[in-house]
Amino acid sequence: MGNADIDRFSGEAAEAPVSSYCWYCGAEIRLGERYFLHEEVRVCADCVKDYAYSVFERDARIKTAGEE
């Protein structure tokens, strides 16, 4: 780890700068972190399953077997 990665006051590694925010929960997405992009919506890894379900639920049609 180079000196640029050390917080000169605490001696600990500095946090990466915030790159963007999760649309679903508002969490910070820091430089170097992975996230998901769907139709220009950024979603953090912690929210991707809930987000995907909400999109599916929004777009899917509920049917009853035998009543099509």
Jmol script that loads the backbone (N, CA, C; Angstrom):
load data "model"
ATOM      1  N   MET A   1       0.856  -1.165   0.000  1.00  0.00           N
ATOM      2  CA  MET A   1       0.000   0.000   0.000  1.00  0.00           C
ATOM      3  C   MET A   1       0.900   1.225   0.000  1.00  0.00           C
ATOM      4  N   GLY A   2       0.681   2.147  -0.939  1.00  0.00           N
ATOM      5  CA  GLY A   2       1.483   3.354  -1.023  1.00  0.00           C
ATOM      6  C   GLY A   2       1.044   4.392  -0.009  1.00  0.00           C
ATOM      7  N   ASN A   3       1.860   5.393   0.178  1.00  0.00           N
ATOM      8  CA  ASN A   3       1.547   6.451   1.136  1.00  0.00           C
ATOM      9  C   ASN A   3       0.286   7.211   0.776  1.00  0.00           C
ATOM     10  N   ALA A   4      -0.086   7.252  -0.492  1.00  0.00           N
ATOM     11  CA  ALA A   4      -1.297   7.960  -0.913  1.00  0.00           C
ATOM     12  C   ALA A   4      -2.548   7.274  -0.387  1.00  0.00           C
ATOM     13  N   ASP A   5      -2.432   5.999  -0.020  1.00  0.00           N
ATOM     14  CA  ASP A   5      -3.583   5.250   0.474  1.00  0.00           C
ATOM     15  C   ASP A   5      -3.746   5.335   1.988  1.00  0.00           C
ATOM     16  N   ILE A   6      -2.861   6.043   2.667  1.00  0.00           N
ATOM     17  CA  ILE A   6      -2.885   6.131   4.127  1.00  0.00           C
ATOM     18  C   ILE A   6      -3.410   7.499   4.544  1.00  0.00           C
ATOM     19  N   ASP A   7      -4.346   7.506   5.475  1.00  0.00           N
ATOM     20  CA  ASP A   7      -4.825   8.756   6.066  1.00  0.00           C
ATOM     21  C   ASP A   7      -3.700   9.279   6.951  1.00  0.00           C
ATOM     22  N   ARG A   8      -3.162  10.433   6.654  1.00  0.00           N
ATOM     23  CA  ARG A   8      -1.977  10.919   7.362  1.00  0.00           C
ATOM     24  C   ARG A   8      -2.239  11.230   8.828  1.00  0.00           C
ATOM     25  N   PHE A   9      -3.504  11.370   9.220  1.00  0.00           N
ATOM     26  CA  PHE A   9      -3.815  11.691  10.608  1.00  0.00           C
ATOM     27  C   PHE A   9      -4.026  10.437  11.456  1.00  0.00           C
ATOM     28  N   SER A  10      -4.610   9.408  10.890  1.00  0.00           N
ATOM     29  CA  SER A  10      -4.910   8.217  11.685  1.00  0.00           C
ATOM     30  C   SER A  10      -3.988   7.046  11.380  1.00  0.00           C
ATOM     31  N   GLY A  11      -3.295   7.081  10.258  1.00  0.00           N
ATOM     32  CA  GLY A  11      -2.448   5.969   9.874  1.00  0.00           C
ATOM     33  C   GLY A  11      -3.215   4.813   9.269  1.00  0.00           C
ATOM     34  N   GLU A  12      -4.532   4.983   9.060  1.00  0.00           N
ATOM     35  CA  GLU A  12      -5.368   3.938   8.472  1.00  0.00           C
ATOM     36  C   GLU A  12      -5.610   4.247   6.999  1.00  0.00           C
ATOM     37  N   ALA A  13      -5.973   3.219   6.263  1.00  0.00           N
ATOM     38  CA  ALA A  13      -6.282   3.403   4.848  1.00  0.00           C
ATOM     39  C   ALA A  13      -7.481   4.334   4.701  1.00  0.00           C
ATOM     40  N   ALA A  14      -7.368   5.283   3.795  1.00  0.00           N
ATOM     41  CA  ALA A  14      -8.466   6.216   3.533  1.00  0.00           C
ATOM     42  C   ALA A  14      -9.549   5.513   2.724  1.00  0.00           C
ATOM     43  N   GLU A  15     -10.814   5.882   2.966  1.00  0.00           N
ATOM     44  CA  GLU A  15     -11.917   5.312   2.186  1.00  0.00           C
ATOM     45  C   GLU A  15     -11.869   5.856   0.764  1.00  0.00           C
ATOM     46  N   ALA A  16     -12.252   5.023  -0.168  1.00  0.00           N
ATOM     47  CA  ALA A  16     -12.330   5.464  -1.558  1.00  0.00           C
ATOM     48  C   ALA A  16     -13.431   6.509  -1.680  1.00  0.00           C
ATOM     49  N   PRO A  17     -13.287   7.444  -2.604  1.00  0.00           N
ATOM     50  CA  PRO A  17     -14.324   8.466  -2.769  1.00  0.00           C
ATOM     51  C   PRO A  17     -15.636   7.864  -3.275  1.00  0.00           C
ATOM     52  N   VAL A  18     -16.728   8.539  -2.958  1.00  0.00           N
ATOM     53  CA  VAL A  18     -18.051   8.102  -3.404  1.00  0.00           C
ATOM     54  C   VAL A  18     -18.166   8.377  -4.898  1.00  0.00           C
ATOM     55  N   SER A  19     -18.551   7.354  -5.638  1.00  0.00           N
ATOM     56  CA  SER A  19     -18.717   7.464  -7.085  1.00  0.00           C
ATOM     57  C   SER A  19     -20.165   7.768  -7.446  1.00  0.00           C
ATOM     58  N   SER A  20     -21.098   7.115  -6.746  1.00  0.00           N
ATOM     59  CA  SER A  20     -22.531   7.322  -6.985  1.00  0.00           C
ATOM     60  C   SER A  20     -23.292   6.721  -5.808  1.00  0.00           C
ATOM     61  N   TYR A  21     -24.604   6.638  -5.954  1.00  0.00           N
ATOM     62  CA  TYR A  21     -25.455   6.123  -4.880  1.00  0.00           C
ATOM     63  C   TYR A  21     -26.408   5.068  -5.430  1.00  0.00           C
ATOM     64  N   CYS A  22     -26.764   4.111  -4.587  1.00  0.00           N
ATOM     65  CA  CYS A  22     -27.735   3.088  -4.955  1.00  0.00           C
ATOM     66  C   CYS A  22     -29.113   3.738  -5.066  1.00  0.00           C
ATOM     67  N   TRP A  23     -29.764   3.533  -6.175  1.00  0.00           N
ATOM     68  CA  TRP A  23     -31.095   4.096  -6.395  1.00  0.00           C
ATOM     69  C   TRP A  23     -32.110   3.488  -5.434  1.00  0.00           C
ATOM     70  N   TYR A  24     -31.920   2.238  -5.080  1.00  0.00           N
ATOM     71  CA  TYR A  24     -32.905   1.508  -4.274  1.00  0.00           C
ATOM     72  C   TYR A  24     -32.835   1.867  -2.791  1.00  0.00           C
ATOM     73  N   CYS A  25     -31.625   1.930  -2.225  1.00  0.00           N
ATOM     74  CA  CYS A  25     -31.499   2.178  -0.776  1.00  0.00           C
ATOM     75  C   CYS A  25     -30.762   3.462  -0.431  1.00  0.00           C
ATOM     76  N   GLY A  26     -30.103   4.055  -1.416  1.00  0.00           N
ATOM     77  CA  GLY A  26     -29.375   5.296  -1.166  1.00  0.00           C
ATOM     78  C   GLY A  26     -27.965   5.113  -0.639  1.00  0.00           C
ATOM     79  N   ALA A  27     -27.498   3.877  -0.521  1.00  0.00           N
ATOM     80  CA  ALA A  27     -26.145   3.626  -0.014  1.00  0.00           C
ATOM     81  C   ALA A  27     -25.098   4.186  -0.971  1.00  0.00           C
ATOM     82  N   GLU A  28     -23.972   4.554  -0.401  1.00  0.00           N
ATOM     83  CA  GLU A  28     -22.863   5.046  -1.209  1.00  0.00           C
ATOM     84  C   GLU A  28     -22.258   3.899  -2.011  1.00  0.00           C
ATOM     85  N   ILE A  29     -21.941   4.169  -3.256  1.00  0.00           N
ATOM     86  CA  ILE A  29     -21.183   3.236  -4.087  1.00  0.00           C
ATOM     87  C   ILE A  29     -19.834   3.905  -4.290  1.00  0.00           C
ATOM     88  N   ARG A  30     -18.821   3.311  -3.705  1.00  0.00           N
ATOM     89  CA  ARG A  30     -17.492   3.922  -3.711  1.00  0.00           C
ATOM     90  C   ARG A  30     -16.690   3.487  -4.933  1.00  0.00           C
ATOM     91  N   LEU A  31     -15.752   4.320  -5.303  1.00  0.00           N
ATOM     92  CA  LEU A  31     -14.871   4.048  -6.424  1.00  0.00           C
ATOM     93  C   LEU A  31     -14.248   2.668  -6.251  1.00  0.00           C
ATOM     94  N   GLY A  32     -14.361   1.819  -7.261  1.00  0.00           N
ATOM     95  CA  GLY A  32     -13.822   0.463  -7.219  1.00  0.00           C
ATOM     96  C   GLY A  32     -14.820  -0.593  -6.782  1.00  0.00           C
ATOM     97  N   GLU A  33     -15.971  -0.194  -6.229  1.00  0.00           N
ATOM     98  CA  GLU A  33     -16.987  -1.164  -5.815  1.00  0.00           C
ATOM     99  C   GLU A  33     -17.830  -1.578  -7.016  1.00  0.00           C
ATOM    100  N   ARG A  34     -18.296  -2.810  -6.981  1.00  0.00           N
ATOM    101  CA  ARG A  34     -19.185  -3.295  -8.035  1.00  0.00           C
ATOM    102  C   ARG A  34     -20.617  -2.909  -7.726  1.00  0.00           C
ATOM    103  N   TYR A  35     -21.381  -2.648  -8.790  1.00  0.00           N
ATOM    104  CA  TYR A  35     -22.808  -2.370  -8.663  1.00  0.00           C
ATOM    105  C   TYR A  35     -23.481  -2.867  -9.929  1.00  0.00           C
ATOM    106  N   PHE A  36     -24.789  -2.878  -9.943  1.00  0.00           N
ATOM    107  CA  PHE A  36     -25.555  -3.330 -11.094  1.00  0.00           C
ATOM    108  C   PHE A  36     -26.205  -2.124 -11.751  1.00  0.00           C
ATOM    109  N   LEU A  37     -26.231  -2.121 -13.072  1.00  0.00           N
ATOM    110  CA  LEU A  37     -26.842  -1.041 -13.836  1.00  0.00           C
ATOM    111  C   LEU A  37     -27.961  -1.632 -14.680  1.00  0.00           C
ATOM    112  N   HIS A  38     -29.175  -1.133 -14.477  1.00  0.00           N
ATOM    113  CA  HIS A  38     -30.335  -1.597 -15.226  1.00  0.00           C
ATOM    114  C   HIS A  38     -31.117  -0.379 -15.680  1.00  0.00           C
ATOM    115  N   GLU A  39     -31.207  -0.196 -16.981  1.00  0.00           N
ATOM    116  CA  GLU A  39     -31.918   0.954 -17.549  1.00  0.00           C
ATOM    117  C   GLU A  39     -31.479   2.258 -16.887  1.00  0.00           C
ATOM    118  N   GLU A  40     -30.159   2.446 -16.780  1.00  0.00           N
ATOM    119  CA  GLU A  40     -29.530   3.643 -16.196  1.00  0.00           C
ATOM    120  C   GLU A  40     -29.788   3.801 -14.700  1.00  0.00           C
ATOM    121  N   VAL A  41     -30.261   2.755 -14.027  1.00  0.00           N
ATOM    122  CA  VAL A  41     -30.475   2.762 -12.580  1.00  0.00           C
ATOM    123  C   VAL A  41     -29.331   1.979 -11.940  1.00  0.00           C
ATOM    124  N   ARG A  42     -28.608   2.611 -11.021  1.00  0.00           N
ATOM    125  CA  ARG A  42     -27.516   1.953 -10.305  1.00  0.00           C
ATOM    126  C   ARG A  42     -28.057   1.318  -9.027  1.00  0.00           C
ATOM    127  N   VAL A  43     -27.720   0.040  -8.820  1.00  0.00           N
ATOM    128  CA  VAL A  43     -28.206  -0.700  -7.654  1.00  0.00           C
ATOM    129  C   VAL A  43     -27.015  -1.420  -7.017  1.00  0.00           C
ATOM    130  N   CYS A  44     -26.859  -1.261  -5.695  1.00  0.00           N
ATOM    131  CA  CYS A  44     -25.750  -1.920  -4.999  1.00  0.00           C
ATOM    132  C   CYS A  44     -26.003  -3.428  -4.915  1.00  0.00           C
ATOM    133  N   ALA A  45     -24.936  -4.165  -4.645  1.00  0.00           N
ATOM    134  CA  ALA A  45     -25.030  -5.628  -4.583  1.00  0.00           C
ATOM    135  C   ALA A  45     -25.982  -6.096  -3.485  1.00  0.00           C
ATOM    136  N   ASP A  46     -26.090  -5.337  -2.399  1.00  0.00           N
ATOM    137  CA  ASP A  46     -26.994  -5.730  -1.313  1.00  0.00           C
ATOM    138  C   ASP A  46     -28.463  -5.635  -1.716  1.00  0.00           C
ATOM    139  N   CYS A  47     -28.784  -4.793  -2.683  1.00  0.00           N
ATOM    140  CA  CYS A  47     -30.187  -4.541  -3.054  1.00  0.00           C
ATOM    141  C   CYS A  47     -30.626  -5.228  -4.339  1.00  0.00           C
ATOM    142  N   VAL A  48     -29.697  -5.836  -5.063  1.00  0.00           N
ATOM    143  CA  VAL A  48     -30.021  -6.294  -6.413  1.00  0.00           C
ATOM    144  C   VAL A  48     -31.183  -7.291  -6.443  1.00  0.00           C
ATOM    145  N   LYS A  49     -31.270  -8.199  -5.489  1.00  0.00           N
ATOM    146  CA  LYS A  49     -32.369  -9.180  -5.506  1.00  0.00           C
ATOM    147  C   LYS A  49     -33.713  -8.506  -5.257  1.00  0.00           C
ATOM    148  N   ASP A  50     -33.771  -7.607  -4.282  1.00  0.00           N
ATOM    149  CA  ASP A  50     -35.026  -6.898  -4.006  1.00  0.00           C
ATOM    150  C   ASP A  50     -35.424  -6.012  -5.178  1.00  0.00           C
ATOM    151  N   TYR A  51     -34.442  -5.337  -5.777  1.00  0.00           N
ATOM    152  CA  TYR A  51     -34.719  -4.481  -6.931  1.00  0.00           C
ATOM    153  C   TYR A  51     -35.241  -5.320  -8.095  1.00  0.00           C
ATOM    154  N   ALA A  52     -34.567  -6.437  -8.375  1.00  0.00           N
ATOM    155  CA  ALA A  52     -34.982  -7.294  -9.488  1.00  0.00           C
ATOM    156  C   ALA A  52     -36.403  -7.799  -9.279  1.00  0.00           C
ATOM    157  N   TYR A  53     -36.728  -8.196  -8.057  1.00  0.00           N
ATOM    158  CA  TYR A  53     -38.083  -8.668  -7.774  1.00  0.00           C
ATOM    159  C   TYR A  53     -39.097  -7.546  -7.974  1.00  0.00           C
ATOM    160  N   SER A  54     -38.769  -6.334  -7.544  1.00  0.00           N
ATOM    161  CA  SER A  54     -39.709  -5.218  -7.697  1.00  0.00           C
ATOM    162  C   SER A  54     -39.952  -4.904  -9.169  1.00  0.00           C
ATOM    163  N   VAL A  55     -38.915  -5.020  -9.996  1.00  0.00           N
ATOM    164  CA  VAL A  55     -39.079  -4.789 -11.438  1.00  0.00           C
ATOM    165  C   VAL A  55     -39.937  -5.893 -12.040  1.00  0.00           C
ATOM    166  N   PHE A  56     -39.667  -7.138 -11.667  1.00  0.00           N
ATOM    167  CA  PHE A  56     -40.463  -8.255 -12.162  1.00  0.00           C
ATOM    168  C   PHE A  56     -41.919  -8.093 -11.748  1.00  0.00           C
ATOM    169  N   GLU A  57     -42.134  -7.779 -10.477  1.00  0.00           N
ATOM    170  CA  GLU A  57     -43.494  -7.635  -9.957  1.00  0.00           C
ATOM    171  C   GLU A  57     -44.240  -6.506 -10.676  1.00  0.00           C
ATOM    172  N   ARG A  58     -43.527  -5.429 -10.974  1.00  0.00           N
ATOM    173  CA  ARG A  58     -44.126  -4.292 -11.676  1.00  0.00           C
ATOM    174  C   ARG A  58     -44.533  -4.662 -13.107  1.00  0.00           C
ATOM    175  N   ASP A  59     -43.688  -5.427 -13.785  1.00  0.00           N
ATOM    176  CA  ASP A  59     -43.896  -5.707 -15.207  1.00  0.00           C
ATOM    177  C   ASP A  59     -44.685  -6.982 -15.491  1.00  0.00           C
ATOM    178  N   ALA A  60     -44.744  -7.889 -14.539  1.00  0.00           N
ATOM    179  CA  ALA A  60     -45.422  -9.172 -14.761  1.00  0.00           C
ATOM    180  C   ALA A  60     -46.937  -9.013 -14.623  1.00  0.00           C
ATOM    181  N   ARG A  61     -47.650  -9.881 -15.310  1.00  0.00           N
ATOM    182  CA  ARG A  61     -49.113  -9.919 -15.178  1.00  0.00           C
ATOM    183  C   ARG A  61     -49.489 -11.162 -14.393  1.00  0.00           C
ATOM    184  N   ILE A  62     -50.372 -11.016 -13.439  1.00  0.00           N
ATOM    185  CA  ILE A  62     -50.825 -12.155 -12.643  1.00  0.00           C
ATOM    186  C   ILE A  62     -51.942 -12.859 -13.400  1.00  0.00           C
ATOM    187  N   LYS A  63     -51.824 -14.157 -13.516  1.00  0.00           N
ATOM    188  CA  LYS A  63     -52.812 -14.979 -14.214  1.00  0.00           C
ATOM    189  C   LYS A  63     -53.272 -16.098 -13.295  1.00  0.00           C
ATOM    190  N   THR A  64     -54.425 -16.644 -13.582  1.00  0.00           N
ATOM    191  CA  THR A  64     -54.924 -17.820 -12.882  1.00  0.00           C
ATOM    192  C   THR A  64     -55.030 -18.944 -13.896  1.00  0.00           C
ATOM    193  N   ALA A  65     -54.430 -20.076 -13.595  1.00  0.00           N
ATOM    194  CA  ALA A  65     -54.444 -21.210 -14.513  1.00  0.00           C
ATOM    195  C   ALA A  65     -55.881 -21.609 -14.819  1.00  0.00           C
ATOM    196  N   GLY A  66     -56.156 -21.842 -16.088  1.00  0.00           N
ATOM    197  CA  GLY A  66     -57.487 -22.245 -16.514  1.00  0.00           C
ATOM    198  C   GLY A  66     -58.411 -21.073 -16.808  1.00  0.00           C
ATOM    199  N   GLU A  67     -57.972 -19.839 -16.528  1.00  0.00           N
ATOM    200  CA  GLU A  67     -58.809 -18.667 -16.778  1.00  0.00           C
ATOM    201  C   GLU A  67     -58.180 -17.721 -17.800  1.00  0.00           C
ATOM    202  N   GLU A  68     -57.276 -18.240 -18.634  1.00  0.00           N
ATOM    203  CA  GLU A  68     -56.623 -17.375 -19.616  1.00  0.00           C
ATOM    204  C   GLU A  68     -57.617 -16.939 -20.615  1.00  0.00           C
TER     205      GLU A  68
END
end "model"
wireframe off; spacefill off
backbone 0.3
color backbone group
